[in-house]
């Protein structure tokens, strides 16, 4: 009789013990771009050079093929969501400006 009274509460408590141990998956989406990649951008680079450096953009404007948007969204299993955006503008197949959550290097305006 003594053994039953010890085992029964143990079996009832086991399902509750695992509730805090649920694994939540990290969800990365989009283009992961590092600051060192953006630092290599130079005004006047052509689209092929930019694509080689950063990869294909997430979004191309259907009406303006000279605007490329790189988006990154990361939702960790635990913690805060991270979102970053980088917008590149081209004119005559040459990079003109960079805007977004990344800082460009001082060498950007010196061109290639």
Beta strands, then each sheet from edge to edge (+ up, - down):
strand 1: 27-30
strand 2: 59-60
strand 3: 67-75
strand 4: 82-91
strand 5: 94-100
sheet 1: 1+ 3- 2+
sheet 2: 1+ 3- 4+ 5-
end
